[in-house]
Amino acid sequence: MHQKQSSAALESYLNRLLAADLQQARLWSAAPGVTPDGWYISAEIDDLNWRSEAARQPLLTWLNNAQRLISDVSAKPVYISSFFAGNMSPDGYRQLLEQVKATGVNVWVQDGSGVDKLTAEQRERYLQASADCQSPAPASGIVYELFVAGKGKTFTAKPKPDAEIASLLAKRSSCGKDTLYFSLRYLPVAHGILEY
């Protein structure tokens, strides 16, 4: 989510996202033979645009409304993903995610290995603060990035080496948190089938 805009423009943008998410929830809830386990909000929370308490308030209000309205369609958990790039301290990022969790929306934290903006040690500090099992961390799980991002302003990516993907696919949370992978198109079995 990019929030360098007026509060009215931000509210309009967030409401458009919510309308699209509600439409999808209604569509899938009505589909015969389909029983979703939860709902994923089609947005990401970064550690740049939501650093201050004042900037967070529209986001938290929106997430609270999104959780309530989507749960009214189907009483399943609601999820959103988040990523860090070193724009907040690990503790500050954890506090942001605690506030998100307090809205009733579950957070999955992207591991950041595919975009490679931080060192492995730096990424680990953020993951420990936000998704660790040894402390009451706010994240519901980790999204492991199966890609290597290209250089340049436009996002491009290619799959990580097969051995590295296999290592990521073997990861499991020791405390039952969710383990997710982005994205299926980068899996070795999808080579030549799904574009990336």
Backbone hydrogen bonds in HBPLUS format (Angstrom, degrees):
<---DONOR---> <-ACCEPTOR-->    atom                        ^
c    i                          cat <-CA-CA->   ^        H-A-AA   ^      H-
h    n   atom  resd res      DA  || num        DHA   H-A  angle D-A-AA Bond
n    s   type  num  typ     dist DA aas  dist angle  dist       angle   num
A0010-LEU N   A0006-SER O   2.89 MM   4  6.15 160.4  1.93 154.9 160.7     1
A0011-GLU N   A0007-SER O   2.93 MM   4  6.05 162.1  1.96 144.7 149.7     2
A0012-SER N   A0008-ALA O   2.99 MM   4  6.17 158.1  2.04 144.6 150.6     3
A0013-TYR N   A0009-ALA O   2.91 MM   4  6.11 160.3  1.95 148.5 153.9     4
A0014-LEU N   A0010-LEU O   2.89 MM   4  6.12 169.7  1.90 158.7 160.8     5
A0015-ASN N   A0011-GLU O   2.93 MM   4  6.06 155.5  1.99 146.4 153.5     6
A0016-ARG N   A0012-SER O   2.96 MM   4  6.21 147.4  2.07 145.9 154.4     7
A0017-LEU N   A0013-TYR O   3.06 MM   4  6.42 157.8  2.11 151.0 156.8     8
A0018-LEU N   A0014-LEU O   2.95 MM   4  6.21 160.0  1.99 148.6 154.2     9
A0019-ALA N   A0015-ASN O   2.90 MM   4  6.08 157.1  1.95 145.0 151.0    10
A0020-ALA N   A0016-ARG O   3.08 MM   4  6.32 159.1  2.13 148.4 153.2    11
A0021-ASP N   A0017-LEU O   2.92 MM   4  6.20 158.4  1.97 151.7 158.2    12
A0022-LEU N   A0018-LEU O   2.82 MM   4  6.00 161.0  1.85 155.2 160.2    13
A0023-GLN N   A0019-ALA O   2.96 MM   4  6.13 154.6  2.03 143.5 150.6    14
A0024-GLN N   A0020-ALA O   3.04 MM   4  6.32 157.5  2.09 147.1 152.4    15
A0025-ALA N   A0021-ASP O   2.92 MM   4  6.18 159.7  1.96 148.9 154.8    16
A0026-ARG N   A0022-LEU O   2.91 MM   4  6.12 162.1  1.94 152.9 157.1    17
A0027-LEU N   A0023-GLN O   2.95 MM   4  6.12 159.9  1.99 147.2 153.2    18
A0028-TRP N   A0024-GLN O   2.90 MM   4  6.10 173.5  1.90 159.6 160.1    19
A0029-SER N   A0025-ALA O   2.90 MM   4  5.90 149.3  2.00 142.6 151.7    20
A0030-ALA N   A0026-ARG O   3.10 MM   4  6.18 142.5  2.25 142.2 150.3    21
A0031-ALA N   A0028-TRP O   3.32 MM   3  5.04 146.3  2.44  91.7 101.2    22
A0034-VAL N   A0031-ALA O   3.35 MM   3  5.67 158.6  2.40 131.1 128.5    23
A0039-TRP N   A0077-PRO O   2.80 MM  38  6.26 153.5  1.87 155.6 164.7    24
A0079-TYR N   A0039-TRP O   2.65 MM  40  5.98 156.4  1.71 164.9 172.6    25
A0041-ILE N   A0079-TYR O   2.72 MM  38  5.99 174.6  1.73 166.2 165.6    26
A0043-ALA N   A0041-ILE O   2.82 MM   2  5.67 140.3  1.98 104.3  92.9    27
A0045-ILE N   A0081-SER O   2.93 MM  36  6.40 152.6  2.01 139.4 148.1    28
A0083-PHE N   A0045-ILE O   2.92 MM  38  6.39 152.2  1.99 154.8 161.0    29
A0056-ARG N   A0052-SER O   3.09 MM   4  6.34 143.8  2.23 144.7 154.8    30
A0057-GLN N   A0053-GLU O   3.29 MM   4  6.49 136.7  2.49 147.1 156.1    31
A0059-LEU N   A0056-ARG O   2.98 MM   3  5.18 112.9  2.44 105.1 121.9    32
A0060-LEU N   A0056-ARG O   2.84 MM   4  6.05 166.7  1.86 167.8 172.2    33
A0061-THR N   A0057-GLN O   2.95 MM   4  6.06 161.5  1.98 153.1 158.1    34
A0062-TRP N   A0058-PRO O   2.95 MM   4  6.03 159.6  1.99 142.9 149.0    35
A0063-LEU N   A0059-LEU O   2.83 MM   4  6.09 161.3  1.87 154.5 159.7    36
A0064-ASN N   A0060-LEU O   2.96 MM   4  6.07 157.5  2.01 144.0 150.1    37
A0065-ASN N   A0061-THR O   3.01 MM   4  6.28 161.8  2.04 150.1 154.5    38
A0066-ALA N   A0062-TRP O   2.76 MM   4  5.97 160.7  1.79 153.0 159.3    39
A0067-GLN N   A0063-LEU O   2.85 MM   4  5.97 165.4  1.88 150.8 154.3    40
A0068-ARG N   A0064-ASN O   3.12 MM   4  6.30 163.4  2.15 145.9 150.3    41
A0069-LEU N   A0065-ASN O   2.87 MM   4  6.03 172.7  1.87 158.9 160.9    42
A0070-ILE N   A0066-ALA O   2.88 MM   4  5.86 166.1  1.90 152.2 156.7    43
A0071-SER N   A0067-GLN O   2.96 MM   4  5.88 154.4  2.03 140.4 148.4    44
A0072-ASP N   A0068-ARG O   2.99 MM   4  6.19 133.5  2.22 137.1 149.4    45
A0073-VAL N   A0070-ILE O   3.04 MM   3  5.21 133.4  2.27  99.7 112.1    46
A0074-SER N   A0070-ILE O   3.16 MM   4  6.53 158.2  2.21 149.0 154.5    47
A0076-LYS N   A0074-SER O   2.69 MM   2  5.63 135.5  1.89 112.5  97.4    48
A0106-ASN N   A0078-VAL O   2.80 MM  28  6.04 164.8  1.82 164.4 159.1    49
A0080-ILE N   A0106-ASN O   2.92 MM  26  6.34 137.3  2.10 155.4 168.4    50
A0108-TRP N   A0080-ILE O   2.92 MM  28  6.27 156.5  1.97 152.0 159.1    51
A0082-SER N   A0108-TRP O   2.88 MM  26  6.24 141.7  2.02 158.2 163.6    52
A0110-GLN N   A0082-SER O   2.84 MM  28  6.08 171.7  1.85 176.8 178.4    53
A0093-TYR N   A0089-SER O   2.88 MM   4  6.13 157.0  1.93 158.1 164.3    54
A0094-ARG N   A0090-PRO O   2.95 MM   4  6.18 155.4  2.01 143.9 150.7    55
A0095-GLN N   A0091-ASP O   2.96 MM   4  6.23 155.1  2.02 146.3 152.7    56
A0096-LEU N   A0092-GLY O   3.03 MM   4  6.34 152.2  2.11 144.3 151.5    57
A0097-LEU N   A0093-TYR O   3.00 MM   4  6.34 162.9  2.03 153.7 157.5    58
A0098-GLU N   A0094-ARG O   2.84 MM   4  6.12 144.1  1.97 146.7 157.8    59
A0099-GLN N   A0095-GLN O   3.06 MM   4  6.34 152.2  2.14 145.8 152.1    60
A0100-VAL N   A0096-LEU O   3.01 MM   4  6.40 150.9  2.10 145.6 154.3    61
A0101-LYS N   A0097-LEU O   2.84 MM   4  6.03 165.0  1.86 148.9 153.0    62
A0102-ALA N   A0098-GLU O   2.98 MM   4  6.19 145.1  2.11 140.7 150.0    63
A0103-THR N   A0100-VAL O   2.97 MM   3  5.44 153.5  2.04 111.9 120.3    64
A0104-GLY N   A0101-LYS O   2.94 MM   3  5.45 161.8  1.97 116.6 122.6    65
A0140-SER N   A0107-VAL O   2.70 MM  33  5.55 158.4  1.74 155.8 163.6    66
A0109-VAL N   A0141-GLY O   2.99 MM  32  6.38 163.3  2.02 153.9 149.9    67
A0143-VAL N   A0109-VAL O   2.77 MM  34  5.81 162.3  1.80 135.0 138.7    68
A0111-ASP N   A0143-VAL O   2.85 MM  32  5.95 156.2  1.90 166.5 160.3    69
A0116-ASP N   A0112-GLY O   3.09 MM   4  6.06 141.2  2.25 140.7 151.5    70
A0149-ALA N   A0114-GLY O   2.90 MM  35  5.79 167.8  1.92 146.5 142.8    71
A0123-ARG N   A0119-THR O   2.92 MM   4  6.19 167.2  1.93 157.8 161.1    72
A0124-GLU N   A0120-ALA O   2.97 MM   4  6.12 153.7  2.04 143.8 151.0    73
A0125-ARG N   A0121-GLU O   3.17 MM   4  6.48 148.3  2.28 143.5 150.7    74
A0126-TYR N   A0122-GLN O   3.27 MM   4  6.68 155.7  2.33 150.4 156.0    75
A0127-LEU N   A0123-ARG O   2.92 MM   4  6.22 161.4  1.96 154.6 160.4    76
A0128-GLN N   A0124-GLU O   2.82 MM   4  5.96 156.6  1.87 149.3 155.6    77
A0129-ALA N   A0125-ARG O   3.07 MM   4  6.21 157.3  2.12 141.8 147.8    78
A0130-SER N   A0126-TYR O   2.98 MM   4  6.10 147.1  2.09 146.0 154.9    79
A0131-ALA N   A0127-LEU O   2.75 MM   4  5.29 160.2  1.79 144.5 150.0    80
A0139-ALA N   A0130-SER O   2.84 MM   9  5.65 160.1  1.88 177.0 172.4    81
A0137-ALA N   A0135-SER O   2.69 MM   2  5.54 130.8  1.93 114.8  98.5    82
A0178-ASP N   A0140-SER O   2.81 MM  38  6.02 155.8  1.86 153.7 148.1    83
A0142-ILE N   A0178-ASP O   3.06 MM  36  6.43 144.0  2.20 155.8 152.3    84
A0180-LEU N   A0142-ILE O   2.96 MM  38  6.16 165.2  1.98 161.6 159.8    85
A0144-TYR N   A0180-LEU O   2.81 MM  36  6.09 170.3  1.82 144.4 141.1    86
A0182-PHE N   A0144-TYR O   2.92 MM  38  6.16 160.7  1.96 153.6 154.1    87
A0146-LEU N   A0182-PHE O   2.72 MM  36  5.74 176.6  1.72 152.9 154.2    88
A0160-LYS N   A0146-LEU O   3.00 MM  14  5.76 157.8  2.05 140.9 136.5    89
A0148-VAL N   A0158-LYS O   2.75 MM  10  5.47 152.5  1.82 162.6 171.8    90
A0158-LYS N   A0148-VAL O   3.06 MM  10  5.47 152.6  2.13 140.7 147.6    91
A0150-GLY N   A0156-THR O   2.65 MM   6  5.07 169.4  1.66 138.0 137.9    92
A0164-GLU N   A0161-PRO O   2.99 MM   3  5.38 120.7  2.35 108.5 123.1    93
A0165-ILE N   A0161-PRO O   3.01 MM   4  6.36 156.9  2.06 156.3 163.8    94
A0166-ALA N   A0162-ASP O   2.87 MM   4  6.12 158.3  1.91 151.1 157.1    95
A0167-SER N   A0163-ALA O   3.05 MM   4  6.28 151.0  2.13 141.4 148.7    96
A0168-LEU N   A0164-GLU O   3.03 MM   4  6.33 154.9  2.09 145.7 152.2    97
A0169-LEU N   A0165-ILE O   2.84 MM   4  6.10 156.6  1.90 154.7 161.6    98
A0170-ALA N   A0166-ALA O   3.20 MM   4  6.37 129.3  2.47 136.7 148.2    99
A0170-ALA N   A0167-SER O   3.27 MM   3  5.27 139.0  2.45  95.0 106.1   100
A0171-LYS N   A0168-LEU O   3.10 MM   3  5.37 156.7  2.15 107.6 114.8   101
A0186-TYR N   A0183-SER O   2.96 MM   3  5.77 165.0  1.98 126.3 130.8   102
A0187-LEU N   A0184-LEU O   3.04 MM   3  5.43 165.7  2.06 115.8 120.5   103
A0190-ALA N   A0187-LEU O   2.91 MM   3  5.35 152.8  1.98 114.7 123.5   104
A0191-HIS N   A0188-PRO O   3.20 MM   3  5.43 163.2  2.23 108.2 113.3   105
A0193-ILE N   A0190-ALA O   2.82 MM   3  5.10 161.8  1.86 132.9 135.8   106
A0194-LEU N   A0190-ALA O   3.08 MM   4  5.59 162.4  2.11 149.0 152.8   107
